[in-house]
Amino acid sequence: MSTKYEYNRVLGSKSHLFHILYPSIWPVLTSIALFLFMSGLGFYFHRIENSGFSLVIGCICVIYCAIGWFSDIIDEATFKGYHTRVVRKGLRLGFILFVVSEIMLFFGFFWAFFDITISPDVNVGYMSPPPGILPIHAIGIPLLNTMLLVLSGLAITWAHRGIAVGTFKETIDALLITLFLGILFLCIQLKEYRASSFNFSDGAFSCTFFSLTGLHGCHVFVGIVLIFVSFIRLLKRHFLTNHYLGFVIAIWYWHFVDAIWILLYFIVYYWITVY
């Protein structure tokens, strides 16, 4: 009975529960915007004149396309009712595959880090970290950041419970705590970079260190954006106790960020400086 009602209410004369997408300009515009952004980023790294202007233009174009595209998706899910039970299942599976691809990405960087630390080259005196590189001690800023992310994971779990039982006030409070802890994590991470005794160009060890921690920092930033969007949607009453897939995806992503950092802490910080 509920399935038949869903057919009639959402899809009208359609004989299936799938969402057939309408033609959209956003994929083309987003491709162009990403090309402009990456080109500007490459020009900026090579210190080409006026590269900062092209980088800013590309960044603005990417933000504009993201807002436009995600606004259409939110409209389809919240107001048009196109995200049926079958569509939501497909979105969950698609996001799980995306997380798996992100795990493979981090696996490659962890592999590189293990390679240069377990079997260091003769050029660095068979030592890792090499002479002249003083690694950041695990009992300090990295441990503080680990505690912040663990607390943020608990806070967003609290938010998940709140929206599941319908206590939206608790959910809003928990999201604000999560956002605060995530932003504080990024600020402390930048402070750690500034206080570091080595930089990106000081060899393979430092390059891999900044690549791993910087890649994770980018994921933290994306997670903050997803949680902030979920927070705004929650204020606008887009979510119900039985319909909040966008929020669930943000929660899953944040837990993935937490798990990667805990692994990164024990391998990149604790194993090198304490063990």
CORZIHU-V614368 format. One record per residue. N is the residue number from 0. PHI is phi in whole degrees, 0 to 359 (NA if undefined). PSI is psi in degrees with one decimal (NA if undefined). Layout:
N PHI PSI
N PHI PSI
//
This chain:
0 NA -44.7
1 294 -36.3
2 294 -42.6
3 297 -40.0
4 296 -38.2
5 293 -38.3
6 303 -51.5
7 291 -38.2
8 284 -39.9
9 262 -45.2
10 253 -5.2
11 62 -116.0
12 275 -1.1
13 291 149.1
14 255 19.1
15 212 167.5
16 259 7.2
17 276 157.4
18 258 108.4
19 275 112.7
20 290 142.5
21 279 156.6
22 303 136.5
23 225 144.0
24 273 -13.4
25 296 -38.8
26 300 -40.3
27 291 -47.5
28 297 -38.5
29 294 -38.4
30 299 -44.2
31 295 -42.5
32 296 -42.1
33 294 -36.0
34 296 -43.1
35 295 -41.5
36 294 -47.6
37 292 -35.8
38 296 -45.7
39 298 -37.3
40 294 -42.6
41 296 -42.1
42 297 -38.4
43 293 -41.5
44 295 -29.6
45 267 9.8
46 57 40.2
47 281 144.0
48 299 139.0
49 63 18.1
50 291 -31.0
51 298 -36.8
52 295 -45.4
53 294 -33.3
54 293 -42.2
55 295 -42.3
56 299 -45.0
57 298 -40.1
58 296 -42.3
59 297 -40.6
60 296 -41.0
61 295 -43.5
62 297 -42.3
63 298 -44.3
64 294 -39.5
65 297 -44.1
66 296 -45.0
67 295 -44.6
68 292 -47.3
69 292 -28.4
70 295 -39.6
71 296 -40.9
72 295 -42.8
73 297 -40.5
74 297 -41.9
75 294 -36.9
76 279 -39.3
77 267 -42.7
78 255 -32.2
79 266 -15.4
80 72 24.7
81 283 -20.3
82 274 81.6
83 282 -177.3
84 302 -43.4
85 293 -41.3
86 295 -42.3
87 296 -37.1
88 297 -42.8
89 296 -38.9
90 295 -39.4
91 298 -46.4
92 297 -40.1
93 297 -39.9
94 290 -36.8
95 299 -41.3
96 295 -36.8
97 297 -43.7
98 297 -39.2
99 299 -41.2
100 295 -35.7
101 293 -36.8
102 298 -41.1
103 296 -35.9
104 297 -48.7
105 294 -33.5
106 301 -40.2
107 298 -42.4
108 290 -39.3
109 296 -37.8
110 299 -44.9
111 298 -40.7
112 295 -43.0
113 297 -37.6
114 297 -42.8
115 277 -14.7
116 263 -35.5
117 280 -39.0
118 231 73.6
119 293 152.5
120 283 161.6
121 296 -27.6
122 294 -20.7
123 251 20.2
124 70 26.9
125 56 31.2
126 237 142.5
127 216 119.6
128 296 152.3
129 291 163.8
130 303 137.5
131 94 -10.1
132 255 115.2
133 259 102.8
134 294 156.0
135 286 128.0
136 291 140.7
137 291 -32.2
138 271 86.5
139 175 -129.4
140 301 -43.6
141 301 -39.5
142 294 -39.7
143 299 -44.3
144 295 -35.8
145 297 -43.8
146 297 -38.8
147 297 -43.7
148 289 -36.0
149 296 -43.0
150 296 -38.3
151 295 -36.0
152 297 -40.0
153 294 -39.1
154 295 -42.3
155 286 -26.3
156 293 -38.3
157 299 -42.2
158 297 -39.5
159 298 -43.7
160 296 -39.4
161 298 -44.0
162 287 -26.6
163 290 -33.1
164 261 -2.0
165 91 11.4
166 268 82.5
167 291 -27.5
168 297 -44.5
169 297 -38.9
170 297 -42.9
171 297 -45.2
172 299 -43.5
173 294 -37.2
174 293 -39.3
175 298 -40.4
176 296 -42.8
177 297 -44.5
178 298 -43.5
179 299 -45.8
180 293 -37.7
181 294 -44.2
182 295 -39.8
183 297 -37.7
184 300 -46.7
185 296 -40.3
186 297 -42.3
187 291 -34.6
188 296 -40.4
189 295 -38.6
190 297 -38.4
191 297 -41.9
192 299 -43.0
193 293 -32.8
194 275 -6.0
195 293 144.2
196 276 -2.2
197 225 163.6
198 233 -175.6
199 298 -31.2
200 266 13.1
201 267 34.8
202 111 179.5
203 293 -38.1
204 298 -51.3
205 294 -37.5
206 298 -45.7
207 292 -37.3
208 300 -50.9
209 290 -30.4
210 294 -44.9
211 294 -52.2
212 290 -35.2
213 291 -40.4
214 298 -41.3
215 295 -40.1
216 300 -38.3
217 298 -39.2
218 292 -35.6
219 298 -42.1
220 298 -44.3
221 298 -40.7
222 298 -39.1
223 297 -41.6
224 298 -45.2
225 298 -42.3
226 292 -38.5
227 295 -41.7
228 298 -42.7
229 298 -37.2
230 297 -45.4
231 296 -42.9
232 296 -34.4
233 294 -39.9
234 296 -31.5
235 273 5.7
236 62 40.8
237 280 -20.6
238 256 144.8
239 242 168.7
240 294 -17.8
241 241 13.9
242 207 88.6
243 209 48.4
244 298 -40.6
245 302 -38.2
246 291 -40.1
247 299 -40.6
248 297 -42.0
249 298 -38.9
250 295 -47.3
251 301 -42.4
252 296 -40.9
253 292 -38.2
254 295 -36.0
255 298 -43.2
256 299 -42.6
257 299 -47.3
258 297 -41.5
259 297 -40.6
260 294 -40.3
261 299 -43.6
262 296 -41.8
263 296 -40.2
264 299 -47.8
265 288 -27.5
266 270 -50.4
267 278 -33.3
268 257 -61.4
269 295 -46.7
270 297 -36.6
271 281 -40.2
272 257 -19.0
273 245 -47.1
274 294 NA
//
